[in-house]
Amino acid sequence: MNRILIIGGGASGMAAAISAARANPSAQITILDGLDHIGKKILATGNGRCNLTNAQIAPCLLYTSDA
């Protein structure tokens, strides 16, 4: 069995893991990250919506503490 270790659980690390899994279906893939959950920083983008662009940003789409 092949073993693949990916350092970093951000967007690139998770994309690498997906690609590795598709290319090596029987491989054991491990992602190591400094945070307690992979992808945790991605959740902070886009005001919690994980958006990759701010092309459609508007104040009515933002969550605030006084909403």
N, CA, C and O atoms as a Maestro MAE file, in Angstrom:
{
 s_m_m2io_version
 :::
 2.0.0
}

f_m_ct {
 s_m_title
 :::
 protein
 m_atom[268] {
  # First column is atom index #
  i_m_mmod_type
  r_m_x_coord
  r_m_y_coord
  r_m_z_coord
  i_m_residue_number
  s_m_chain_name
  s_m_pdb_residue_name
  s_m_pdb_atom_name
  i_m_atomic_number
  :::
  1 25 0.840 -1.173 0.000 1 A "MET " " N  " 7
  2 3 0.000 0.000 0.000 1 A "MET " " CA " 6
  3 2 0.890 1.242 0.000 1 A "MET " " C  " 6
  4 15 1.860 1.324 0.753 1 A "MET " " O  " 8
  5 25 0.545 2.202 -0.852 2 A "ASN " " N  " 7
  6 3 1.262 3.471 -0.883 2 A "ASN " " CA " 6
  7 2 0.761 4.365 0.234 2 A "ASN " " C  " 6
  8 15 -0.417 4.338 0.591 2 A "ASN " " O  " 8
  9 25 1.666 5.150 0.775 3 A "ARG " " N  " 7
  10 3 1.313 6.138 1.795 3 A "ARG " " CA " 6
  11 2 1.710 7.503 1.282 3 A "ARG " " C  " 6
  12 15 2.823 7.693 0.792 3 A "ARG " " O  " 8
  13 25 0.800 8.450 1.394 4 A "ILE " " N  " 7
  14 3 1.052 9.812 0.940 4 A "ILE " " CA " 6
  15 2 0.804 10.748 2.109 4 A "ILE " " C  " 6
  16 15 -0.246 10.698 2.750 4 A "ILE " " O  " 8
  17 25 1.780 11.602 2.379 5 A "LEU " " N  " 7
  18 3 1.672 12.570 3.465 5 A "LEU " " CA " 6
  19 2 1.635 13.962 2.856 5 A "LEU " " C  " 6
  20 15 2.509 14.328 2.070 5 A "LEU " " O  " 8
  21 25 0.631 14.728 3.218 6 A "ILE " " N  " 7
  22 3 0.487 16.094 2.736 6 A "ILE " " CA " 6
  23 2 0.609 17.020 3.927 6 A "ILE " " C  " 6
  24 15 -0.104 16.881 4.920 6 A "ILE " " O  " 8
  25 25 1.533 17.977 3.810 7 A "ILE " " N  " 7
  26 3 1.754 18.947 4.883 7 A "ILE " " CA " 6
  27 2 0.946 20.192 4.561 7 A "ILE " " C  " 6
  28 15 1.184 20.848 3.546 7 A "ILE " " O  " 8
  29 25 0.004 20.515 5.413 8 A "GLY " " N  " 7
  30 3 -0.831 21.694 5.232 8 A "GLY " " CA " 6
  31 2 -2.238 21.314 4.837 8 A "GLY " " C  " 6
  32 15 -2.448 20.661 3.815 8 A "GLY " " O  " 8
  33 25 -3.200 21.719 5.640 9 A "GLY " " N  " 7
  34 3 -4.593 21.370 5.399 9 A "GLY " " CA " 6
  35 2 -5.430 22.522 4.889 9 A "GLY " " C  " 6
  36 15 -6.637 22.579 5.123 9 A "GLY " " O  " 8
  37 25 -4.779 23.446 4.186 10 A "GLY " " N  " 7
  38 3 -5.527 24.538 3.570 10 A "GLY " " CA " 6
  39 2 -6.116 24.086 2.246 10 A "GLY " " C  " 6
  40 15 -6.192 22.893 1.953 10 A "GLY " " O  " 8
  41 25 -6.531 25.063 1.453 11 A "ALA " " N  " 7
  42 3 -7.158 24.751 0.170 11 A "ALA " " CA " 6
  43 2 -6.236 23.942 -0.728 11 A "ALA " " C  " 6
  44 15 -6.675 22.973 -1.348 11 A "ALA " " O  " 8
  45 25 -4.975 24.319 -0.809 12 A "SER " " N  " 7
  46 3 -4.037 23.595 -1.672 12 A "SER " " CA " 6
  47 2 -3.775 22.185 -1.168 12 A "SER " " C  " 6
  48 15 -3.715 21.238 -1.953 12 A "SER " " O  " 8
  49 25 -3.622 22.049 0.135 13 A "GLY " " N  " 7
  50 3 -3.395 20.723 0.706 13 A "GLY " " CA " 6
  51 2 -4.568 19.787 0.487 13 A "GLY " " C  " 6
  52 15 -4.382 18.611 0.175 13 A "GLY " " O  " 8
  53 25 -5.779 20.309 0.650 14 A "MET " " N  " 7
  54 3 -6.956 19.471 0.431 14 A "MET " " CA " 6
  55 2 -7.120 19.123 -1.045 14 A "MET " " C  " 6
  56 15 -7.525 18.011 -1.382 14 A "MET " " O  " 8
  57 25 -6.802 20.081 -1.931 15 A "ALA " " N  " 7
  58 3 -6.858 19.788 -3.365 15 A "ALA " " CA " 6
  59 2 -5.822 18.734 -3.732 15 A "ALA " " C  " 6
  60 15 -6.087 17.856 -4.553 15 A "ALA " " O  " 8
  61 25 -4.640 18.820 -3.122 16 A "ALA " " N  " 7
  62 3 -3.605 17.815 -3.368 16 A "ALA " " CA " 6
  63 2 -4.055 16.445 -2.888 16 A "ALA " " C  " 6
  64 15 -3.794 15.439 -3.548 16 A "ALA " " O  " 8
  65 25 -4.726 16.397 -1.751 17 A "ALA " " N  " 7
  66 3 -5.209 15.116 -1.223 17 A "ALA " " CA " 6
  67 2 -6.263 14.506 -2.147 17 A "ALA " " C  " 6
  68 15 -6.261 13.297 -2.382 17 A "ALA " " O  " 8
  69 25 -7.150 15.328 -2.662 18 A "ILE " " N  " 7
  70 3 -8.164 14.833 -3.590 18 A "ILE " " CA " 6
  71 2 -7.527 14.295 -4.857 18 A "ILE " " C  " 6
  72 15 -7.888 13.221 -5.338 18 A "ILE " " O  " 8
  73 25 -6.575 15.047 -5.394 19 A "SER " " N  " 7
  74 3 -5.873 14.595 -6.606 19 A "SER " " CA " 6
  75 2 -5.112 13.308 -6.360 19 A "SER " " C  " 6
  76 15 -5.121 12.404 -7.195 19 A "SER " " O  " 8
  77 25 -4.450 13.224 -5.208 20 A "ALA " " N  " 7
  78 3 -3.694 12.022 -4.873 20 A "ALA " " CA " 6
  79 2 -4.618 10.821 -4.719 20 A "ALA " " C  " 6
  80 15 -4.282 9.719 -5.153 20 A "ALA " " O  " 8
  81 25 -5.778 11.027 -4.106 21 A "ALA " " N  " 7
  82 3 -6.738 9.934 -3.916 21 A "ALA " " CA " 6
  83 2 -7.295 9.447 -5.250 21 A "ALA " " C  " 6
  84 15 -7.501 8.250 -5.451 21 A "ALA " " O  " 8
  85 25 -7.533 10.381 -6.148 22 A "ARG " " N  " 7
  86 3 -8.036 9.994 -7.475 22 A "ARG " " CA " 6
  87 2 -6.984 9.242 -8.271 22 A "ARG " " C  " 6
  88 15 -7.302 8.298 -8.993 22 A "ARG " " O  " 8
  89 25 -5.737 9.658 -8.141 23 A "ALA " " N  " 7
  90 3 -4.654 9.012 -8.885 23 A "ALA " " CA " 6
  91 2 -4.218 7.692 -8.260 23 A "ALA " " C  " 6
  92 15 -3.719 6.807 -8.955 23 A "ALA " " O  " 8
  93 25 -4.406 7.560 -6.946 24 A "ASN " " N  " 7
  94 3 -3.977 6.365 -6.206 24 A "ASN " " CA " 6
  95 2 -5.096 5.915 -5.274 24 A "ASN " " C  " 6
  96 15 -4.997 6.127 -4.065 24 A "ASN " " O  " 8
  97 25 -6.146 5.309 -5.789 25 A "PRO " " N  " 7
  98 3 -7.315 4.962 -4.966 25 A "PRO " " CA " 6
  99 2 -7.009 4.079 -3.757 25 A "PRO " " C  " 6
  100 15 -7.729 4.132 -2.760 25 A "PRO " " O  " 8
  101 25 -5.971 3.285 -3.828 26 A "SER " " N  " 7
  102 3 -5.671 2.397 -2.707 26 A "SER " " CA " 6
  103 2 -4.679 3.002 -1.717 26 A "SER " " C  " 6
  104 15 -4.327 2.357 -0.729 26 A "SER " " O  " 8
  105 25 -4.230 4.212 -1.962 27 A "ALA " " N  " 7
  106 3 -3.226 4.839 -1.090 27 A "ALA " " CA " 6
  107 2 -3.846 5.308 0.220 27 A "ALA " " C  " 6
  108 15 -5.023 5.663 0.286 27 A "ALA " " O  " 8
  109 25 -3.025 5.296 1.247 28 A "GLN " " N  " 7
  110 3 -3.407 5.872 2.538 28 A "GLN " " CA " 6
  111 2 -2.908 7.309 2.524 28 A "GLN " " C  " 6
  112 15 -1.702 7.541 2.445 28 A "GLN " " O  " 8
  113 25 -3.810 8.270 2.598 29 A "ILE " " N  " 7
  114 3 -3.449 9.681 2.506 29 A "ILE " " CA " 6
  115 2 -3.671 10.338 3.854 29 A "ILE " " C  " 6
  116 15 -4.741 10.223 4.451 29 A "ILE " " O  " 8
  117 25 -2.644 11.027 4.322 30 A "THR " " N  " 7
  118 3 -2.704 11.724 5.603 30 A "THR " " CA " 6
  119 2 -2.402 13.192 5.364 30 A "THR " " C  " 6
  120 15 -1.451 13.530 4.660 30 A "THR " " O  " 8
  121 25 -3.209 14.061 5.949 31 A "ILE " " N  " 7
  122 3 -2.974 15.504 5.885 31 A "ILE " " CA " 6
  123 2 -2.587 15.968 7.284 31 A "ILE " " C  " 6
  124 15 -3.301 15.712 8.253 31 A "ILE " " O  " 8
  125 25 -1.457 16.649 7.377 32 A "LEU " " N  " 7
  126 3 -1.015 17.224 8.650 32 A "LEU " " CA " 6
  127 2 -1.182 18.735 8.586 32 A "LEU " " C  " 6
  128 15 -0.797 19.370 7.604 32 A "LEU " " O  " 8
  129 25 -1.754 19.301 9.631 33 A "ASP " " N  " 7
  130 3 -1.948 20.742 9.680 33 A "ASP " " CA " 6
  131 2 -1.717 21.220 11.100 33 A "ASP " " C  " 6
  132 15 -1.899 20.464 12.055 33 A "ASP " " O  " 8
  133 25 -1.321 22.460 11.237 34 A "GLY " " N  " 7
  134 3 -1.062 23.027 12.562 34 A "GLY " " CA " 6
  135 2 -2.327 23.332 13.345 34 A "GLY " " C  " 6
  136 15 -2.284 23.442 14.570 34 A "GLY " " O  " 8
  137 25 -3.439 23.468 12.662 35 A "LEU " " N  " 7
  138 3 -4.711 23.738 13.335 35 A "LEU " " CA " 6
  139 2 -5.401 22.425 13.692 35 A "LEU " " C  " 6
  140 15 -4.986 21.357 13.243 35 A "LEU " " O  " 8
  141 25 -6.446 22.509 14.493 36 A "ASP " " N  " 7
  142 3 -7.121 21.292 14.945 36 A "ASP " " CA " 6
  143 2 -8.028 20.668 13.892 36 A "ASP " " C  " 6
  144 15 -8.403 19.503 14.026 36 A "ASP " " O  " 8
  145 25 -8.394 21.414 12.842 37 A "HIS " " N  " 7
  146 3 -9.205 20.880 11.746 37 A "HIS " " CA " 6
  147 2 -8.641 21.385 10.423 37 A "HIS " " C  " 6
  148 15 -8.243 22.544 10.313 37 A "HIS " " O  " 8
  149 25 -8.609 20.513 9.426 38 A "ILE " " N  " 7
  150 3 -8.170 20.990 8.126 38 A "ILE " " CA " 6
  151 2 -9.251 21.897 7.546 38 A "ILE " " C  " 6
  152 15 -10.440 21.716 7.811 38 A "ILE " " O  " 8
  153 25 -8.822 22.870 6.755 39 A "GLY " " N  " 7
  154 3 -9.761 23.790 6.136 39 A "GLY " " CA " 6
  155 2 -10.331 24.836 7.068 39 A "GLY " " C  " 6
  156 15 -11.241 25.571 6.684 39 A "GLY " " O  " 8
  157 25 -9.820 24.921 8.278 40 A "LYS " " N  " 7
  158 3 -10.393 25.836 9.261 40 A "LYS " " CA " 6
  159 2 -10.275 27.300 8.830 40 A "LYS " " C  " 6
  160 15 -11.201 28.082 9.041 40 A "LYS " " O  " 8
  161 25 -9.149 27.673 8.230 41 A "LYS " " N  " 7
  162 3 -8.981 29.061 7.794 41 A "LYS " " CA " 6
  163 2 -9.894 29.391 6.620 41 A "LYS " " C  " 6
  164 15 -10.303 30.541 6.455 41 A "LYS " " O  " 8
  165 25 -10.213 28.397 5.808 42 A "ILE " " N  " 7
  166 3 -11.099 28.642 4.670 42 A "ILE " " CA " 6
  167 2 -12.475 29.072 5.169 42 A "ILE " " C  " 6
  168 15 -13.131 29.903 4.542 42 A "ILE " " O  " 8
  169 25 -12.908 28.517 6.280 43 A "LEU " " N  " 7
  170 3 -14.213 28.867 6.837 43 A "LEU " " CA " 6
  171 2 -14.287 30.329 7.258 43 A "LEU " " C  " 6
  172 15 -15.376 30.898 7.327 43 A "LEU " " O  " 8
  173 25 -13.141 30.942 7.538 44 A "ALA " " N  " 7
  174 3 -13.117 32.341 7.955 44 A "ALA " " CA " 6
  175 2 -13.243 33.293 6.770 44 A "ALA " " C  " 6
  176 15 -13.518 34.476 6.965 44 A "ALA " " O  " 8
  177 25 -13.049 32.808 5.564 45 A "THR " " N  " 7
  178 3 -13.124 33.677 4.390 45 A "THR " " CA " 6
  179 2 -14.571 33.913 3.992 45 A "THR " " C  " 6
  180 15 -15.447 33.095 4.271 45 A "THR " " O  " 8
  181 25 -14.804 35.012 3.355 46 A "GLY " " N  " 7
  182 3 -16.138 35.293 2.845 46 A "GLY " " CA " 6
  183 2 -17.181 35.403 3.918 46 A "GLY " " C  " 6
  184 15 -18.341 35.053 3.702 46 A "GLY " " O  " 8
  185 25 -16.780 35.892 5.090 47 A "ASN " " N  " 7
  186 3 -17.721 36.059 6.200 47 A "ASN " " CA " 6
  187 2 -18.378 34.735 6.573 47 A "ASN " " C  " 6
  188 15 -19.574 34.677 6.857 47 A "ASN " " O  " 8
  189 25 -17.576 33.672 6.568 48 A "GLY " " N  " 7
  190 3 -18.061 32.359 6.960 48 A "GLY " " CA " 6
  191 2 -18.691 31.559 5.842 48 A "GLY " " C  " 6
  192 15 -19.194 30.462 6.085 48 A "GLY " " O  " 8
  193 25 -18.680 32.073 4.627 49 A "ARG " " N  " 7
  194 3 -19.318 31.383 3.506 49 A "ARG " " CA " 6
  195 2 -18.311 30.726 2.573 49 A "ARG " " C  " 6
  196 15 -18.703 30.139 1.565 49 A "ARG " " O  " 8
  197 25 -17.033 30.809 2.884 50 A "CYS " " N  " 7
  198 3 -15.980 30.153 2.117 50 A "CYS " " CA " 6
  199 2 -15.918 30.622 0.670 50 A "CYS " " C  " 6
  200 15 -15.550 29.846 -0.212 50 A "CYS " " O  " 8
  201 25 -16.269 31.868 0.411 51 A "ASN " " N  " 7
  202 3 -16.222 32.317 -0.972 51 A "ASN " " CA " 6
  203 2 -14.779 32.554 -1.414 51 A "ASN " " C  " 6
  204 15 -13.906 32.842 -0.595 51 A "ASN " " O  " 8
  205 25 -14.547 32.430 -2.690 52 A "LEU " " N  " 7
  206 3 -13.213 32.595 -3.235 52 A "LEU " " CA " 6
  207 2 -13.044 33.934 -3.932 52 A "LEU " " C  " 6
  208 15 -11.951 34.245 -4.405 52 A "LEU " " O  " 8
  209 25 -14.074 34.712 -4.004 53 A "THR " " N  " 7
  210 3 -14.006 36.021 -4.641 53 A "THR " " CA " 6
  211 2 -14.937 36.976 -3.917 53 A "THR " " C  " 6
  212 15 -15.881 36.556 -3.247 53 A "THR " " O  " 8
  213 25 -14.666 38.248 -4.058 54 A "ASN " " N  " 7
  214 3 -15.546 39.242 -3.460 54 A "ASN " " CA " 6
  215 2 -16.234 40.065 -4.556 54 A "ASN " " C  " 6
  216 15 -16.572 41.228 -4.336 54 A "ASN " " O  " 8
  217 25 -16.439 39.474 -5.716 55 A "ALA " " N  " 7
  218 3 -17.030 40.171 -6.849 55 A "ALA " " CA " 6
  219 2 -18.476 40.581 -6.583 55 A "ALA " " C  " 6
  220 15 -18.935 41.583 -7.131 55 A "ALA " " O  " 8
  221 25 -19.195 39.842 -5.766 56 A "GLN " " N  " 7
  222 3 -20.610 40.124 -5.505 56 A "GLN " " CA " 6
  223 2 -20.830 40.591 -4.065 56 A "GLN " " C  " 6
  224 15 -21.865 40.288 -3.472 56 A "GLN " " O  " 8
  225 25 -19.885 41.312 -3.505 57 A "ILE " " N  " 7
  226 3 -19.991 41.719 -2.105 57 A "ILE " " CA " 6
  227 2 -20.971 42.885 -1.951 57 A "ILE " " C  " 6
  228 15 -20.978 43.815 -2.758 57 A "ILE " " O  " 8
  229 25 -21.781 42.825 -0.925 58 A "ALA " " N  " 7
  230 3 -22.727 43.897 -0.609 58 A "ALA " " CA " 6
  231 2 -22.985 43.860 0.894 58 A "ALA " " C  " 6
  232 15 -22.994 42.781 1.487 58 A "ALA " " O  " 8
  233 25 -23.193 45.016 1.517 59 A "PRO " " N  " 7
  234 3 -23.419 45.040 2.973 59 A "PRO " " CA " 6
  235 2 -24.553 44.125 3.438 59 A "PRO " " C  " 6
  236 15 -24.481 43.577 4.538 59 A "PRO " " O  " 8
  237 25 -25.586 43.950 2.632 60 A "CYS " " N  " 7
  238 3 -26.704 43.098 3.049 60 A "CYS " " CA " 6
  239 2 -26.324 41.618 3.115 60 A "CYS " " C  " 6
  240 15 -27.073 40.819 3.678 60 A "CYS " " O  " 8
  241 25 -25.179 41.241 2.552 61 A "LEU " " N  " 7
  242 3 -24.736 39.848 2.566 61 A "LEU " " CA " 6
  243 2 -23.822 39.525 3.743 61 A "LEU " " C  " 6
  244 15 -23.428 38.372 3.912 61 A "LEU " " O  " 8
  245 25 -23.479 40.514 4.557 62 A "LEU " " N  " 7
  246 3 -22.545 40.314 5.656 62 A "LEU " " CA " 6
  247 2 -23.274 39.990 6.949 62 A "LEU " " C  " 6
  248 15 -24.334 40.545 7.238 62 A "LEU " " O  " 8
  249 25 -22.692 39.092 7.714 63 A "TYR " " N  " 7
  250 3 -23.195 38.795 9.061 63 A "TYR " " CA " 6
  251 2 -22.476 39.713 10.037 63 A "TYR " " C  " 6
  252 15 -21.252 39.831 9.977 63 A "TYR " " O  " 8
  253 25 -23.193 40.351 10.914 64 A "THR " " N  " 7
  254 3 -22.574 41.186 11.923 64 A "THR " " CA " 6
  255 2 -23.172 40.849 13.281 64 A "THR " " C  " 6
  256 15 -24.187 40.157 13.369 64 A "THR " " O  " 8
  257 25 -22.542 41.340 14.329 65 A "SER " " N  " 7
  258 3 -23.038 41.062 15.673 65 A "SER " " CA " 6
  259 2 -24.323 41.832 15.970 65 A "SER " " C  " 6
  260 15 -25.047 41.467 16.896 65 A "SER " " O  " 8
  261 25 -24.625 42.880 15.215 66 A "ASP " " N  " 7
  262 3 -25.824 43.651 15.451 66 A "ASP " " CA " 6
  263 2 -26.911 43.388 14.410 66 A "ASP " " C  " 6
  264 15 -27.774 44.235 14.180 66 A "ASP " " O  " 8
  265 25 -26.868 42.221 13.787 67 A "ALA " " N  " 7
  266 3 -27.862 41.899 12.747 67 A "ALA " " CA " 6
  267 2 -29.134 41.368 13.337 67 A "ALA " " C  " 6
  268 15 -30.069 41.050 12.603 67 A "ALA " " O  " 8
  :::
 }
 m_bond[267] {
  # First column is bond index #
  i_m_from
  i_m_to
  i_m_order
  :::
  1 1 2 1
  2 2 3 1
  3 3 4 2
  4 3 5 1
  5 5 6 1
  6 6 7 1
  7 7 8 2
  8 7 9 1
  9 9 10 1
  10 10 11 1
  11 11 12 2
  12 11 13 1
  13 13 14 1
  14 14 15 1
  15 15 16 2
  16 15 17 1
  17 17 18 1
  18 18 19 1
  19 19 20 2
  20 19 21 1
  21 21 22 1
  22 22 23 1
  23 23 24 2
  24 23 25 1
  25 25 26 1
  26 26 27 1
  27 27 28 2
  28 27 29 1
  29 29 30 1
  30 30 31 1
  31 31 32 2
  32 31 33 1
  33 33 34 1
  34 34 35 1
  35 35 36 2
  36 35 37 1
  37 37 38 1
  38 38 39 1
  39 39 40 2
  40 39 41 1
  41 41 42 1
  42 42 43 1
  43 43 44 2
  44 43 45 1
  45 45 46 1
  46 46 47 1
  47 47 48 2
  48 47 49 1
  49 49 50 1
  50 50 51 1
  51 51 52 2
  52 51 53 1
  53 53 54 1
  54 54 55 1
  55 55 56 2
  56 55 57 1
  57 57 58 1
  58 58 59 1
  59 59 60 2
  60 59 61 1
  61 61 62 1
  62 62 63 1
  63 63 64 2
  64 63 65 1
  65 65 66 1
  66 66 67 1
  67 67 68 2
  68 67 69 1
  69 69 70 1
  70 70 71 1
  71 71 72 2
  72 71 73 1
  73 73 74 1
  74 74 75 1
  75 75 76 2
  76 75 77 1
  77 77 78 1
  78 78 79 1
  79 79 80 2
  80 79 81 1
  81 81 82 1
  82 82 83 1
  83 83 84 2
  84 83 85 1
  85 85 86 1
  86 86 87 1
  87 87 88 2
  88 87 89 1
  89 89 90 1
  90 90 91 1
  91 91 92 2
  92 91 93 1
  93 93 94 1
  94 94 95 1
  95 95 96 2
  96 95 97 1
  97 97 98 1
  98 98 99 1
  99 99 100 2
  100 99 101 1
  101 101 102 1
  102 102 103 1
  103 103 104 2
  104 103 105 1
  105 105 106 1
  106 106 107 1
  107 107 108 2
  108 107 109 1
  109 109 110 1
  110 110 111 1
  111 111 112 2
  112 111 113 1
  113 113 114 1
  114 114 115 1
  115 115 116 2
  116 115 117 1
  117 117 118 1
  118 118 119 1
  119 119 120 2
  120 119 121 1
  121 121 122 1
  122 122 123 1
  123 123 124 2
  124 123 125 1
  125 125 126 1
  126 126 127 1
  127 127 128 2
  128 127 129 1
  129 129 130 1
  130 130 131 1
  131 131 132 2
  132 131 133 1
  133 133 134 1
  134 134 135 1
  135 135 136 2
  136 135 137 1
  137 137 138 1
  138 138 139 1
  139 139 140 2
  140 139 141 1
  141 141 142 1
  142 142 143 1
  143 143 144 2
  144 143 145 1
  145 145 146 1
  146 146 147 1
  147 147 148 2
  148 147 149 1
  149 149 150 1
  150 150 151 1
  151 151 152 2
  152 151 153 1
  153 153 154 1
  154 154 155 1
  155 155 156 2
  156 155 157 1
  157 157 158 1
  158 158 159 1
  159 159 160 2
  160 159 161 1
  161 161 162 1
  162 162 163 1
  163 163 164 2
  164 163 165 1
  165 165 166 1
  166 166 167 1
  167 167 168 2
  168 167 169 1
  169 169 170 1
  170 170 171 1
  171 171 172 2
  172 171 173 1
  173 173 174 1
  174 174 175 1
  175 175 176 2
  176 175 177 1
  177 177 178 1
  178 178 179 1
  179 179 180 2
  180 179 181 1
  181 181 182 1
  182 182 183 1
  183 183 184 2
  184 183 185 1
  185 185 186 1
  186 186 187 1
  187 187 188 2
  188 187 189 1
  189 189 190 1
  190 190 191 1
  191 191 192 2
  192 191 193 1
  193 193 194 1
  194 194 195 1
  195 195 196 2
  196 195 197 1
  197 197 198 1
  198 198 199 1
  199 199 200 2
  200 199 201 1
  201 201 202 1
  202 202 203 1
  203 203 204 2
  204 203 205 1
  205 205 206 1
  206 206 207 1
  207 207 208 2
  208 207 209 1
  209 209 210 1
  210 210 211 1
  211 211 212 2
  212 211 213 1
  213 213 214 1
  214 214 215 1
  215 215 216 2
  216 215 217 1
  217 217 218 1
  218 218 219 1
  219 219 220 2
  220 219 221 1
  221 221 222 1
  222 222 223 1
  223 223 224 2
  224 223 225 1
  225 225 226 1
  226 226 227 1
  227 227 228 2
  228 227 229 1
  229 229 230 1
  230 230 231 1
  231 231 232 2
  232 231 233 1
  233 233 234 1
  234 234 235 1
  235 235 236 2
  236 235 237 1
  237 237 238 1
  238 238 239 1
  239 239 240 2
  240 239 241 1
  241 241 242 1
  242 242 243 1
  243 243 244 2
  244 243 245 1
  245 245 246 1
  246 246 247 1
  247 247 248 2
  248 247 249 1
  249 249 250 1
  250 250 251 1
  251 251 252 2
  252 251 253 1
  253 253 254 1
  254 254 255 1
  255 255 256 2
  256 255 257 1
  257 257 258 1
  258 258 259 1
  259 259 260 2
  260 259 261 1
  261 261 262 1
  262 262 263 1
  263 263 264 2
  264 263 265 1
  265 265 266 1
  266 266 267 1
  267 267 268 2
  :::
 }
}
